[in-house]
Every structure is written in structure tokens, then in C-alpha cells.
Amino acid sequence: MLRWGRALRPPKRGGTPGGSPAPGGAPDRPLRTAAPLSSDIFRELRPGLSRLGQILKDQLPVSGGGWGGWTPPGTPPGPRPPEEADVVVVGGGVVGWSVAYWLKALEGRRHGMRVLVVERDPTYSRASTVLSVGGIRQQFSLLENIRMSRFSASFLRNINEHLGVPNEPPIDIQFQPSGYLFLAPPQSAARLEATVQLQREEGVQVALLSPTQLKAKFPWIDTEDVAVASYGFVTSAEDTMPPWAPAPMTARIKYVHIHMPDSLEYQPVACAIVVNAAGAWAGELLEAAGLPGGLAQPPLPIQPRKRYVFSWHCPDGPGFSCPLLVDTTGAYFRRDGIAGNYLGGMSPPEEEEPDPGDLSVDHDFFQERVWPRLARRVPAFASLRPRGSWAGYYDHNAFDRNGVLGPHPKLENLFLAAGFSGHGLQHAPAAGRAVAELVVKGRYESLDLRRLGWRFAEGEPLEEDGVV
């Protein structure tokens, strides 16, 4: 049993099967009269009965999901999920909605697949998607991450071809392709150079800059302790990969139980496929599902990690060409618009991870850890003026900090799309397409992401150097 929040697909208002609903949703019944009524009387009664029926339907609560009838007393307000769905996507962030979009885009016939997206925070006030820094890059050391970024870059550049609505203004996602700039100290220079070579083999436009070249291109940088820099540009590409069919499984999920808001009630939804795209809570979701011991081992090692984002103003800071810079110390920042505003932060050491129980911000972390590093690298930041801050969640994969995509090894109809460890926003278009291909076609077609599947029993982590 999987439990989560609120169904985000608006249910249909409906009545009894096979006909339109009568007032209150009750089935129509013939009138019994002592004597036949003339057609003139029916013509006179029909307008009044119609008005009465509409008044009753407007005043009486009607349950959704296609059942019709009254809503029982004590039932929480708002839409209810349907009784059945072909695919239930648990998690309505950018990854979950990407899965849903691609499922519908790849279905064989229009309106052929019933997809339900469930999100427990419909306001998105705590959602990682809207609380992220919003960067996208191709500078990774793992082949699969590079290819997902290139696919996603293509999707974002051509987003109106996918999500545009005829006769509506074009979608503007305010995409600013300013690139990423990674700085490496002497002890990490060789590894960065090898990574750049791999990226170039995949078609990534990335340049290696010496300290002299770095200073010439970005005069505002202090190049002390920098041996080499990697400067990337946002390009796009699409790849075609060989087919693959998932291995046989051992059990199935028959129902997803959705916790109704402001209620103790759980609404069961029968389904054929479940996609766990619950982000930071993907591991907790499987733990709460009450799986038998054999099906729950090894556990999914995805957990929430709290990350702070700070904003500041510095009129003398880097100009319009400022990339998203990742310092040798792990601190990072990017330009936020063109008015001298910036966003940035830094991941804390493992032993100092903050409590993820809430989204409060430790402002001393900026004063004592982040700001000194920023001012050392960019002297103009010594006089910056803090503006604000917030906190969000990384869906941290404690095994190797890479995404987990594909089928669960022991649950035949459960697919995973989580654990991106800070890269979910930029990899969502590719990840959603990949999972949808597995569901609809039984194999990967656009990108070969088999290595990102369930890999925890073998104990072989995938190394990724570019985790910020």
C-alpha cells in the first residue's frame, strides 16, 4: 500500500452511467400518475422542472471521479481521485510531471491512457522544484548525466514545440544560457581535464582555461589556488540507444491509497503502473508502504537533505556575462537578473548536515561559511548586501548521489524516478521521457540509462564528480 497526498488531476463531475444525472445525482425514475397527462402539461412543466433540477444540483455537493451521487457527510471538500487509473505518478514536482507528460505524448492513441499525478503539497511551498537555484549544465563526469543534460537542454530550447498552446502567447521560461564555470585546484586539475575530454567526446561545448585565460575572460575573479577552469556552454543533442526489456519481477502493486487532505480517510485507486517520483521522500514513501521484508530489501537510499540559498546585491559585482561559478571550496553563485543581484550557497560537510525536519535557514552559515569564500574569489563581494534566503530539499541518493531510474527489482509494476541529488530540475525532461519509454514501449529508445537502474544490491556506486 502506497500512501501520499492529493490527486492533482481534476475529476469529472458526473452522474449515473448511461445517462445524465437527476437532481442530487440520483437516477431518473418515471413519474407515476393516476391518469395520463397531456403533452401540453408536459410542455408547461418542463421549464420549471429544469430550473428546479439545476437549483438542486447547484446546491447539493456532488462527488467527483465519475461516481455521481451525494458526498457523504464528513467527507473533506475538494476533488476526489478516481477509483481507477492506468498509471499513478506519486510526486507532482518537475520529474513527476515530466513522466506524466511523456506518458501522454508517447501513448498509442489519444486519451488512451489514464494518468493520475498525486502531490501532497499542491501549493508547492515546500517543493524542491520551485526552491531550487534553477541551473542547467552538461559538465558532468558520468556519461548518463551528460546525455540527460543534453536532451533536457534541447527540450528547454524548444519548449514551445512540446508545451505551446495554439493561439496562446509563447511560453517564456526565462532561460538564460550563461553557462557554468568550474574552478579546480592543483590536486584536482588532472581529473577535471579528463572529465572535459569525456564531455567533448559527447559533443559538449566546453573550454579549459588556464589561470591567465580565466583572468582575461573574467577580470573580477581572483585566480589564486586555481590551476584550471572548465567553462561550459548550453547546447543540445538527441541520441538513439539500443532497446532493452526489464527483467522479470516477483510482485505487483494493485492499489495506491491516497490520503485525503484534512481527513483521516485514504482513498484507494486501482492501478496498473506506479511511478515513484516523490523526490526527497521517495525512500520514505516505500518504507511507509508496508512492504513485506523481502520486498523492502535493500531499501531505497534516498533521503531529504536541506540546502540553503542566499541572495544578495552587489552593484560592483560581475556583469552580464557572469556564469554560474563553482569555486574550489564548493561555494557557488550565479547572476539573478541584470540589476546587480546574485544567488548562491554551498553544501555543508557531511558531519554538519542540518536537520531536514523544517525549512528554517541558518543565517550564520552564510556569514561564517559562504560569504568569506565568495569574497575571497570575487573581491567585489566583500561589500555585498544580503537580501534574503530560503531553504529547499535535495533528494539525496546516499549511495552515489546519482538519479535512480527504471523498474524496482522486486515490484513488477513500480518504476523509480528520484534521487537526483540536486540535478532533478535539469534532468527532468530526459528522466521523464526515459521512464515513459519503459512504461509504454518496454525499453529505452532516446537514451540508454540502464546503469541508473537499481544498483544497490551489487554495491557498485557510479562516480560523479560534478555534484554541487
N, C-alpha and C positions, 0 to 999 in steps of 0.2 A: 504494500500500500504506500503510495507516494502522497505526501500532503504538502500543499503550498497555498498560495493566496487567492487572488481574484481573477476570474476569467476576463480577458480584455476584448474578446470578440463580442460585439453587441448582439444579443439574441433577438430572434424574430418574435414579434407579437403575433400570436396566432390563436386559433380556436380548435374546434374538433376536426379530426381527419375527415376529409371528404366533403367539407362544406364550410361555409362561413360561420363564425360564432354568433350565437344569440346573445342577448344582453347578459353580462356576467360570465360569458364563456360557456353557458350550458347548451347542450344540443337542442336544436329546433324540434318542436313537437307539434303535431297537428292540433288545431282547435276543435274542441268538441262542442257542438251546438245542438239545441233541441230541434231546430228546423234549418233548412238550407238558407244561406244568406245570399242576397242578390249581389251581382257584380258591382252595382252602384255603391252598395255599402262598403265593399272592399276598397273601392277607389277612394272613398271618403276616409276610411280608417288608415290606409297605408301611410300617408304623410305623417299622421300623428304617431303611429307605431314606430316609424323610422326615427322620428325625433326622440321618442321615449327610449328606444334602444340605444341611440347614440349617447344620450344623457347617462344612462346606466353604465355603459362601457367606459365613459369618461370618469365616472365616479368610483367604480369598483376596481380594485387592484387586480391586475392580470399577471399571472406568472409567465415568464419567458421560456425560451428553449423549445417552443413548439408543442408544449403540453396542453395549453389552454386552461380554462377553469380559474377558480379563485386561488389567491395566495393564502395559505393557512395563516391564522392569527399567530403572531410572534415571529413570523419569518422576517429576516432582515431585509431592508429595502434594497433596491438596485437590481441590476440584471443577474440572472442565474445562468450557470453554464448549461449546455445541452446535455442530454442523457448519454449521447454517443459522439465520438469524433474519430476520424481515421488516424490523425496524429495529434498528440498533445505535446506542445513545446513548453517546458517548465522554465520560466525566466523570460521576461519581456524587455531585456536590455538589447543592445545593438546586435549581439550574437544571436539571441533568440529570434529577434525579428528578421535577421538575415536568413536564418534557417527557414522561417515561415515564408519569406518572400521567394526564396529559390524553390521551395516545395511547390508553390503555386505556379512559378514560372516554368518548371520542368514537367508538370503534370501532363498526362497524355491528352486529356480533354478538358475543356473549360468547365469550371465548377465541379470537377470530378472528385476532388479530394477535400474533405472537411478538416481544416487545420484550426486548432484551438491554442492560443497563446495565453499562458497563465502567469500573472505577475502579482506578487504580494504587496508591492509598493506602487500603486497606479499613479501617485503624484510624482514619482521619480526623485523625491527629495533626498534619498539615500542611495541612489543608483550610481554605480561606477561609471556608466556611460556618460552622464551629464557632469560628473565631478572630476573627470579626467583632464589632463593638460591638453589633449587633443592633437598629439603629434603623429606623423606617419613617416616611416623611413624604410629603406631597403638595406641598411647597413647592419646585417646580422651575420653570425658565423655559422648558423645552421641552414643547410640548403632549403629545407622546407619553409623556414621563416622568410627567407629571401623571396621565394616564389610566391608565398601568400601575400607578401607586401606588394610585389609587382602586379599581381592580379587585382588586389584591392585598389592600388593606385589607378589602374585602368578603369575600374568601376566608378571611383570618385570623379575622375576627369570626365567621364561620360554618363554621369548620374542621371541626366535628363532622358537619356535613351532607355533607362531602366525604370525610373520612378516618375518621369514627367507626365503631366496630365494634359491632354489636348485642350486647347483654348484657355489654358491657365498660364500665369506667368512662369518662367523657367525657375527651377529650384536653384537657390543660391546657398551653398553650404559654407561660404566664406573660406574657401580653401586657399591657403597662402603657401605655395610651394617654395619655401625659403631654404629647405634642406637641413641636414644635420651635420654637426661638426664634432667629431670625437677627438679628444686630445689624449696622447699616450706618453707616459714617462719612459725613460730609457729601458727599464726592465720589461716593459710590455710592447716595445716597438716592433720586435720581430713577429709577435703574434698578430698585431694589428695589420702589418704588411701582408702576412699570409691570408688573413681574412679578406683584405681588399682584393687580393688576387682571385679568391673564390667568387667574390661578388662580381668582379669584372667578367669572369667566365660565364656568369649567368646574365650578362647584359646590363648590369647596373652601372650607371654613370657615376663614378666615384674617383676622386683625386687624392693622391698622397701629397701632403705639403710638409716641407721642411720647416724648421722654426723661422728661417729667413722668409720663405714664401708665405708662411702663415702671418707674419708680422706685416708683410707688404699688402696682403689682401685685407687683413683686419687689423688696422693700426691700434685699435683700442684694446688689444689683447696683450697681456704680459706673458711672454713665452718662456719664462723661467721654468725649468724642470720638464719642458715639453720636448720630446725627441722627434715625434712625428705626429701628424694630424690626418684624419680621414674626413674629407668633405664630400658629402653625397648630394645628389640631385634627385628629384622625384620624377621618375619615368614610369612607363607601364609596358606590360607584355602579357601574353597569354601562352600557356603551354598545353600540350596534349600528352597524356600519360597513358600507360597500358592499363587494361581493365584488371579488376580484382574483385573477387567474391569473398564475402565474410565467411569465417569458419562456422561450423555448426555449434549451436548453443544448447543449454540444458534446461531453461525455464523461461516463462513468459510473464509479463505484467498484463493483467486483464482489466484493472480499473485504476484510475487516478482519483484520489479523494481530495477534493478542493475545499479548503477551509473558507467558509463564507465570512465576510467581514462583519465585525460587531456581533458575533454569534459563536456558539459552541458547535454549530452544525457543520458537518462535512458532506459535500455533495459528490456522490460517485459519478464518474464519467467513464463509460466503457470505451476502450480504445485499442487500436491495432499496433500503434507505434508510440513510444515516448522518447522525447529528446530532452536530456538534462543539460540545459543551458543556464543554470542558476548561478553562474559566476562564482563569487566568493563563497556562496553557500552550497555549491554543488556537492561537496563531500558530506556536509551536514545533512543534506536532503536524503542521500542514500542511507545514512545512519538512522534517520528518523523514519525510514520506510519500513522498518521492522523486518528486514530480510532474514531468512534463516542463516545460521552461522556460516555454512558452506558457501552461500552465495555472496556473502558480505566480505569475504577474504580473498585477496588482500584488500584493505579499504582504499577508497579513492583519496589520495593525499592532497586534496585541495582545501585550503583554509583561508579565511579573511585576514588580510594584513592592512593595517591603517596607514595611509600615506597623507602627508600634509602638502598643500600647495599654497604658496605665498605670492602675493602680488605687491609690486612697488612702483614708484615713479622716480625717474632719473632723467631730467631733461638733457644732460650731457652724456648719456649712455650711448651704446651702439646705435647706429642708424638703421635705415630701412633694409639694408642688406643683411641684417643680423640673422644668422641661422639659429637653430636650436642647438646650443652648445652643451656638451657633456664634458665636464672637467676631469682631470686626472684623479681628483678626490671623490668623484661620484656626484658632486653637486651639478645641477643643470639649470638652464634658464632659456627662455625664448622671448621674443618680442610679442607684445599683446597690443595689436593695432599700430598706429603711427604717431601716437601722442606722447611718446616717452614712457610708456607703461610696459611692465615686464611681468612674467610669471616664472616661478621656479621652485626648486626644492631639492631634496636629497633623501635617499633611503637610509634609515638608521642601521647601525651594526646589528647583527643577528641577536646579540645578547641584550640589546636595548629596544627591542620591538615594543611599541606602545600597545596598550590594551585595546583590542578592537571592539570592545563592548559598546562604545559610543563614538560619535564623530566630533568630539571636542578637539581643539587644537592646542598644542603646546607651543606658545609663542616664544618661549626661551630657546626652543630648538632652532628657530630662525636666528635669533640674536647671537647665540653661542656657537652654532654649528654651521649654518648655511651662509649667513652674511659674511663672516670673515673669509670664507673660501671664495665667495663671489668677488669681494673687494680685492683680494689678492690677485685674482685672474684678470679682473677688469677694474683698474684703479678708479674709474669714474663712479663705480658703485659704492665707494666709501661714503659718499654723500647722498645715497639713495634715501627715499622717504617711504616707509611701509604704508600700504594702502588697505590691505585686507588679507584674509586667509580662509581656507576651508580644508576639510578632510574628506577623503574618499577611500574606497577599498580596492586593493589588488586581489584578484582571485589567484592566490599564491599556490603554485604547484611545488610542494616541499620536496618532491623527488628530483626534479631537474629544471624547474622554472620554465617549462615549455608547455604549450597547449596540449590538451588531450582530446583527440577526435576519433570518432568511429564507434563500433559496437562494443558493448560491455561483454566481457568474455563468458559470463555465465547467465546473462539475461538476454534472451534471443531478440527481443523487440525493444531494447533500450540502447539509445545512441547517446554519446557524450560530445559536448562542445563547450569546454570550460578549461580553466587553469592556465590562462594565457599570461599571467604574472605581469600585468601592465601593458600587454600588447593587444588586448581584446578589441579595442576600438579600431586599430589599424588593420587587424587581420580578419575582422568580422565578415566583410564581403566574401572573401575566399573561404573562410571556415564554414559559413552558411551554405555556400554552393557545394562544398565537398560533402557535408552531411546530407544535403538534399539529394545529391547524386547517389549516395549509398542507399538511401531510402527508396528512391524512385527507380533507380537502374541497377542497384546491387553492386556497383563498382565505382571507383574513381575514374573520371574522364578528363577533367580540366587539369588537375594537379595530383601527383602521386604523393599522398600524405600518409601512407601506410605506417611509416616509422613513428608517427604521432599517435598511433593507436595505444591500446592498453599495453603497457610495458613494465608494469611494476613487479610482476612475479619473477621476471628474469633478472631483475636487479641491474639493468644496464641503462643508466641515465644518458640522455642526449645533452651534449655540452653546448651551451650558448653563451658567448662572451658579451653580447650586447644587451644585457638586461640592465635597465636604468633604475 
